[in-house]
């Protein structure tokens, strides 16, 4: 069964930082484009950042450029999202998503309708 387990979310004040992690099981991240998406209840999914295992290329959604950093560890079969300078508008549930290497990071992050493979992790930015 293909599955992600996301962790690292929590409550943080504006300007704070969090590091999200997701562990893949049932498949190897080496053979996928991997992304972090977020969703606020009632809204569509938003691709925050995506990275390709093919060439290491990365896409960031405009609102997170310069603040978020995506990475992955093929040995541990994990992906990460370092989030700095957090803003209240970053509040959402965050999910890992993977698609075949035929996707680019940009085309993966453009997807708005998903069936996540994990439960996600809640990030709340509030004072």
C-alpha positions as CSV (number, residue, x, y, z in Angstrom):
1,X,0.0,0.0,0.0
2,X,1.4,3.4,-1.0
3,X,1.3,5.7,2.0
4,X,2.7,8.8,3.5
5,X,3.0,9.7,7.2
6,X,3.4,13.4,7.7
7,X,4.6,15.0,11.0
8,X,6.1,18.1,12.4
9,X,3.1,20.4,12.4
10,X,1.9,22.5,15.3
11,X,1.0,25.9,16.7
12,X,3.6,28.6,16.1
13,X,3.6,32.4,16.4
14,X,4.0,34.5,13.3
15,X,7.6,34.7,12.3
16,X,8.3,31.3,13.7
17,X,9.6,28.2,12.0
18,X,8.6,24.6,11.6
19,X,10.1,21.6,9.8
20,X,7.6,19.1,8.3
21,X,8.6,15.6,7.5
22,X,6.9,12.8,5.6
23,X,7.9,9.2,5.4
24,X,7.0,7.2,2.4
25,X,6.0,3.5,2.7
26,X,5.3,1.0,0.0
27,X,7.3,2.8,-2.7
28,X,10.6,4.6,-3.2
29,X,10.7,8.4,-3.5
30,X,13.7,8.1,-5.9
31,X,11.2,7.3,-8.7
32,X,8.7,10.1,-8.1
33,X,8.2,13.8,-8.1
34,X,7.4,14.7,-4.6
35,X,5.5,17.7,-3.3
36,X,4.0,19.4,-0.3
37,X,0.5,20.6,-0.6
38,X,-1.8,22.4,1.9
39,X,-5.5,22.7,2.3
40,X,-7.7,24.9,4.3
41,X,-11.2,23.4,4.9
42,X,-13.5,24.3,2.1
43,X,-10.7,25.2,-0.3
44,X,-8.9,23.3,-3.0
45,X,-5.4,21.8,-2.4
46,X,-2.6,24.2,-3.0
47,X,0.8,23.0,-4.2
48,X,3.4,24.7,-1.9
49,X,6.6,23.2,-3.2
50,X,7.6,20.2,-5.4
51,X,10.9,18.5,-6.2
52,X,11.9,16.1,-8.9
53,X,14.0,13.0,-8.3
54,X,14.9,13.1,-12.0
55,X,17.1,16.2,-11.9
56,X,16.5,17.8,-8.5
57,X,14.6,20.7,-10.0
58,X,12.3,22.5,-7.5
59,X,9.2,24.6,-7.8
60,X,7.9,27.0,-5.1
61,X,4.6,28.7,-5.0
62,X,5.1,32.5,-5.1
63,X,3.9,33.2,-1.6
64,X,6.5,30.8,0.0
65,X,9.5,31.7,-2.1
66,X,12.4,32.7,0.1
67,X,10.7,31.3,3.2
68,X,10.2,27.6,2.6
69,X,12.8,25.0,1.5
70,X,11.9,21.5,0.2
71,X,14.3,18.6,0.4
72,X,14.3,14.9,0.5
73,X,16.5,12.0,1.7
74,X,16.4,9.1,-0.7
75,X,18.2,6.8,1.8
76,X,15.6,7.5,4.5
77,X,12.8,7.6,2.0
78,X,11.6,10.9,3.5
79,X,10.8,14.4,2.3
80,X,11.0,17.6,4.3
81,X,9.6,21.1,4.2
82,X,11.5,23.7,6.2
83,X,9.2,26.6,6.9
84,X,10.6,29.9,8.1
85,X,9.0,33.4,8.7
86,X,5.6,31.8,9.0
87,X,2.5,33.9,8.4
88,X,-1.1,33.4,9.6
89,X,-2.0,32.7,5.9
90,X,0.2,29.6,6.0
91,X,-2.3,28.0,8.4
92,X,-3.5,24.8,6.8
93,X,-3.2,21.1,6.8
94,X,-0.1,20.0,4.9
95,X,0.2,16.8,2.9
96,X,2.9,15.0,0.9
97,X,2.1,14.0,-2.6
98,X,4.0,12.0,-5.2
99,X,3.5,11.5,-8.9
100,X,5.5,9.7,-11.6
101,X,8.6,11.4,-13.1
102,X,6.6,12.3,-16.2
103,X,5.5,15.2,-14.1
104,X,7.7,18.3,-13.5
105,X,7.7,20.0,-10.1
106,X,5.6,22.8,-11.6
107,X,3.0,20.5,-13.2
108,X,2.7,18.5,-9.9
109,X,2.3,21.6,-7.8
110,X,-0.5,22.9,-10.2
111,X,-2.8,20.0,-9.2
112,X,-5.7,21.2,-7.1
113,X,-7.8,18.1,-6.7
114,X,-6.1,15.3,-4.8
115,X,-6.7,12.1,-2.8
116,X,-3.8,12.3,-0.3
117,X,-2.0,9.2,0.7
118,X,-1.6,10.3,4.3
119,X,-3.4,12.1,7.1
120,X,-1.4,15.3,6.8
121,X,-0.1,17.5,9.6
122,X,-1.8,20.6,10.8
123,X,0.1,23.9,10.8
124,X,-1.4,26.8,12.7
125,X,0.2,30.2,12.7
126,X,-1.3,32.5,15.3
127,X,-0.3,34.8,18.1
